Amino acid sequence: MARLAQTAGLTDVQQEILKTVREFVDKEIIPVATELEHRDEYPQQIVDGLKELSLFGLMIPEEYGGLGESLLTYALCVEEIARGWMSVSGIINTHFIVAYMLKQHGTQEQKDYFLPRMAAGETRGAFSMSEPGLGSDVSAITSKAVKDGDEYVLNGQKMWLTNGGTSTLVAVLVRSDEGHPEGTAPHKSMTTFLVEKEPGFGEVRPGLTIPGKIDKMGYKGVDTTELIMDGLRIPANRVLGGVTGRGFYQMMDGVEVGRVNVAARGCGVAQRAFELGVSYAQQRHTFGKAIAQHQAIQFKLAEMATKVEAAHAMMVNAARKKDSGERNDLEAGMAKYLASEYCKEVVEDAFRIHGGYGFSKEYEIERLYREAPMLLIGEGTAEIQKMIIGRRLLEEYRFQG
């Protein structure tokens, strides 16, 4: 297993961080993940452990109390955590995206106020872009902010908010027509607001309601909710970056690094599925020998391992491209697309290797089989990734006629 998904060129610090996270996953997450998932129970003890490891501040600069690590380090940590339980990696992903958006686009006052609390895990982030009738068409957002003196009044309904109940800070994308005349392109009249709230469900601050958790096929434990704004008043100094009309670009920047995260999650789940499949294949006997000795199973294991290795390499490449300061939407889209598709295929192959036992809740592969589909749609469907990839390829290979 140690030969798969290795990353060349890591520093001693990166290797030590990953070793610590891997040990935490093996001791604190894998032994309890399936039981907690079946109960749809929030893993508070695991989250507390992540706080002690300073993972909530992994990419937050040292001046704000974080570790100041790279996107690559973060993605490799996510890969390890998702190998243990994908829901736990989801808990830190939305937090990480909001912290990244603040670091990149926030005013100095916003950075000074939020980032130290986020680094300590005291303030927990979530971001909200989708709406009930929205799908992948972000330009169709109907939630709206209207200026009223030194405040904005927000109204509308958002959907698929990961960490909706447990978060205390939500970055919310809404339309804001102030200063943007009629006819302005939709993506130029959107603003991201930093909304502080109490954890929990129901009315978590005046004008803001978080209904109960959405019941899901998989990806349990982490709370996924709606967010309803009805006369929610937000001070003007909570506009991300201090200027309206930039929300779409800020969110897309966050989603871009989020796609690297989803690719890392796909790599982690696929690695775990391979581990379960190759282990079971050596224990299960048919026709007088372990099924791993049958050529058909060896072919399947070979395909699974190759997919794990390829997805990991693309994820690492996308992270390193972003860390270098270069545009990485092409690499992130490719990594997210390939890793999520390969994850689904590797999990299904491991499920097939388990035979009838894979259908039993006693075996871990049953949980992975329900979790993998979320990666096909999270941070943009395969079709969205193909659109991004296709457009970028046409930019790079423009016909000179």
Salt bridges, closest charged atoms under 4 A:
GLU23 OE2 - LYS19 NZ 2.87
ASP26 OD1 - ARG83 NH2 2.98
GLU35 OE2 - ARG39 NH1 2.60
GLU37 OE1 - HIS38 NE2 3.92
GLU37 OE2 - ARG370 NH1 2.80
ASP40 OD2 - LYS213 NZ 3.63
GLU41 OE1 - ARG39 NH2 2.67
GLU79 OE2 - HIS312 ND1 2.78
GLU80 OE2 - ARG22 NH2 3.02
GLU80 OE1 - ARG83 NH1 3.95
GLU109 OE1 - ARG238 NH1 3.37
GLU131 OE2 - LYS158 NZ 3.18
ASP148 OD2 - ARG233 NH2 2.46
GLU151 OE1 - ARG233 NE 2.74
ASP177 OD2 - LYS144 NZ 3.02
GLU196 OE2 - ARG238 NE 3.55
ASP215 OD1 - LYS220 NZ 3.40
ASP253 OD2 - HIS105 NE2 2.89
ASP253 OD1 - LYS322 NZ 3.06
GLU256 OE2 - LYS322 NZ 2.91
GLU275 OE2 - ARG83 NE 2.89
GLU275 OE1 - ARG272 NH1 2.90
ASP329 OD2 - ARG327 NH2 3.02
ASP329 OD1 - ARG392 NE 2.91
GLU331 OE2 - LYS321 NZ 2.79
GLU341 OE1 - LYS344 NZ 3.70
GLU345 OE1 - LYS307 NZ 2.69
GLU348 OE2 - ARG352 NH2 2.83
ASP349 OD1 - LYS300 NZ 3.68
GLU364 OE1 - ARG272 NH2 2.90
GLU364 OE2 - ARG367 NH2 3.14
GLU366 OE1 - HIS38 NE2 3.39
GLU366 OE2 - LYS361 NZ 3.26
GLU366 OE2 - ARG370 NE 2.71
GLU371 OE1 - ARG367 NH1 3.31
GLU395 OE1 - ARG327 NH1 3.39
GLU395 OE1 - ARG392 NH1 3.23
GLU396 OE2 - ARG392 NH1 3.18
